[in-house]
């Protein structure tokens, strides 16, 4: 009774960009501006590193001003110095180790 139209002859991938919008953005934007996007990401990373340095530097500089020789001490050096003094004392008393 009602007229019917034949199914349209279109490729299967014609509406794929509706199903995967991020993929369509990748092909439309990234292909044209790949160099600019890479440069912007590199500058953003460099700026983040610089910002981190500026944020942390005053604390490290203040620690250096308060105790400038702190970085020269090795872990456990006080324990090694105590053992060395005990060995010298033991040797000075004439006892065998």
N, C-alpha and C positions, 0 to 999 in steps of 0.2 A: 504494500500500500504506500508506504513512504519510500522515496527514492534513497538509495544508498550509494555512497561514494566508495571507490576502491581505496584500499590502504595506501598511504603515501609511500612513494619509493625514495626513502632517504637512508643514508648510511647509519649504521648502528652507533657510531661515535659522534653524531651531530649534536646531541645534548649532553655529552660527557662533561662539558665545562660547567653545567649546572649541578652535576652530581659531585664533582671534585673542584670546588672553588679555589682551594689553595694551589692546586696544580695549574689552574688557569692563571692565577696571579704569578706563579713562578715563571711561566712561559711569557706572559705579557710584560711583566716588570723586570724580572731578573735578567732576561736576555738583553734588554735595551740598556739597563743601568748597572750592569755587573761591576764595572770598574768603580763607579761612584759608591755603590753599596760596600764594596770591599774597602775602599779608602775611608769611608765613614766609620766602619767597624774598627779598623786599625786605629784611627784617631780617637775613637771612643775608648778603646783599650788603653792607649797611651795616656789619655786624660785621666782615666781611672787609676792608673799606676802613679801618676803625678799627684793626684789628689790624696792617695793613700800615703805617699811619702810626706806630703805637707801636713797631713793629719798626725802621723806618727813621729815625725822628726823632733818636735819640741819635747816630747817625753824622753826620747833617747838623749837629746842634748842636756836636759836637766839631770838625767842620771849620770852622765859623764861629768857634769860640773860638781855634783855632790860627792861622787866616788870615782875619780878618774882612773884608778888602778883596778877597778872591779873586773874589767875584761881580761886582765893579765893573769888572774888567779885561775888555776885549773881545778877542775872538780876533784875533790879529795886531797888537795895539796896540804891542807892543815893536818890531815891524818898522816900523810907521808912525812911531814915535818916532825910530828910528835914521835913517830917511829924512829926517825933519824936521831933525834935528841936522846931517846931511850937507848939506842945502840951506842951512841958516843958515851953516855953515862956508864953503860955496862962495860965498855972497853976501858974507860978511865979507871974503873974500880979494880981492874986486873982480873976479873972473873972470866972463865971460859964460856963462850955462848952455848 
